[in-house]
Amino acid sequence: MNRKGYFAGIAILLVISLTACSTDSSTIAVNTTSSNVTFTTIQKQALNVNYNLSGTLTAYTETPITFRTAGTVTSVKGEIGQQVKKGAVLATLDTADLNLSLADANQSVAAAQADLSSANASLKDAQAAKQNAMATVSSANAQLASAQAKIDSARVSEQSVLSGARSQEKAQSQNAVNKAQTAYNQAKAEATRSQTLASNGLLTQQENEQAQTALADATDSLKDAQAKLSLTLEGASDSERADAASAVTQAQTGIASAQATIEQAKASVAQAEAGIAQSQAGVDKAKASYDQAITAKNKIVLSLSYTTLKAQTSGVILEKNVSVGQTVSAGSSGGGAMGGSSDPFVIGETTRLKVLLPVADSEISQWKVGQEVSVSLYDDVRIGKVTKLYPQTNESTGSINAEVTVSNPKQDWKPGQVVKASRQATTQKGILLPVEAVISTGDKPYVFKNIKGKAVQTFVTVGESYNNQYVIKSGLQVGEQVVVQGADRLFNGDTLAIPKNAQEVTAHD
């Protein structure tokens, strides 16, 4: 619903001069031959409006902006009434002491970090020492196994030396001698025959030499077989027995050495594990110190960030209770400068406004959230909506508050202004005119219409009155223009000349 309908509905038109502006987009100042008048364009409006109430406008939201750390104010940038955006800097605190504390904290962090690095290096060395000791244990175990194998072999050899040849070995040696003897006998007979044949010229010299060589080889083989048989039957010598015993003793020494190495390596492992435990304790302690230093530094950095007071929301500065040089505590400004809030700043959203209307408890059942309510400030009428109905009655007045929200896009309505409000009780509509627009000097009431620049007397039928307005039952049509002020100075047929400098004022919904 636009503004001009409500303007006519509440009848708060004022007589204006030739150069003045109407507050209704359809109400225009004109010249006549006798005086100045204003007129409006007819349109249907809501009838049966009641529950006239009043209340004080407040910002839709009010956000207190407070310091989160104590200090001395060094700058203030916001002013009351100033529009600010979220994140805008409003004030700052002195940071000298915090900067010194931050420098100390940085040094503490650096020292703690160096200690932690050293402790980690020690732990790494201890872990490496354990790995080396474990490798030594593994190597010593391998040596022990090798020594054990050697002593087993030495003992077998010694037992073989001490026991002498077995019957099978003796039989094998005797067989070898027998075979060598047979081969010798054959070779000797062949050599004798060859010599005889050669002497008689029946065999070549080369063939005779071959037979003689075979005899020599058979002789050597027989001697070797006889010598081996002799050794087998005789048994091991004293030196062989001594060598076998020495091998066993040497193998036993290797086992003892390997066992000693293992024990020493195990001791090194235990020592390394103790070193690791000690180093780990050192790392844990250094890590705790480092974490503590970092936490202390972060707290200082956080406190430094709190020294800049920023708007937590966009809106208009409603209150300012802080000044340069003032000492503030966390959470407040240290006291309201004008006896109001102790918050340094209060930011409100004023593109929407709220008003609390005290509704009689007997009528509150007729109010519903979402209903439209006409809200007027002087001659400006807007439509608001019921956004909240309070759950309890005011003890002092017996009324129940209804919260109405009104759009205020140009922010020309201000928090603290007193407005009037009325709620439409029915959906009926009709033509409403201010009582001063209707001339009732005779039997028939009439008005003056603007028809082609002429004041035309028009008789109307008048019905009930609402808020100093008449319901026009007949005689007028929507879209016609009617004089609403100055009609009592007009005569039928007067010329209504609209001056060139006449202006129209756009209403705010």
Secondary structure as UniProt FT lines:
FT   HELIX           3..10
FT   TURN            18..19
FT   TURN            25..26
FT   STRAND          28..31
FT   STRAND          36..41
FT   STRAND          44..46
FT   STRAND          49..65
FT   STRAND          71..76
FT   TURN            80..81
FT   STRAND          83..84
FT   TURN            86..87
FT   STRAND          89..93
FT   HELIX           96..163
FT   HELIX           167..199
FT   TURN            200..201
FT   HELIX           205..234
FT   HELIX           238..306
FT   STRAND          308..310
FT   STRAND          315..320
FT   TURN            324..325
FT   STRAND          327..328
FT   TURN            330..331
FT   TURN            337..338
FT   STRAND          345..360
FT   TURN            361..363
FT   HELIX           364..366
FT   TURN            369..370
FT   STRAND          372..377
FT   TURN            378..379
FT   STRAND          380..389
FT   TURN            395..397
FT   STRAND          399..407
FT   TURN            409..410
FT   TURN            415..416
FT   STRAND          418..424
FT   STRAND          429..434
FT   HELIX           435..437
FT   STRAND          446..451
FT   TURN            452..453
FT   STRAND          454..459
FT   STRAND          461..465
FT   STRAND          469..474
FT   TURN            478..479
FT   STRAND          481..485
FT   HELIX           487..489
FT   TURN            492..493
FT   TURN            500..501
//
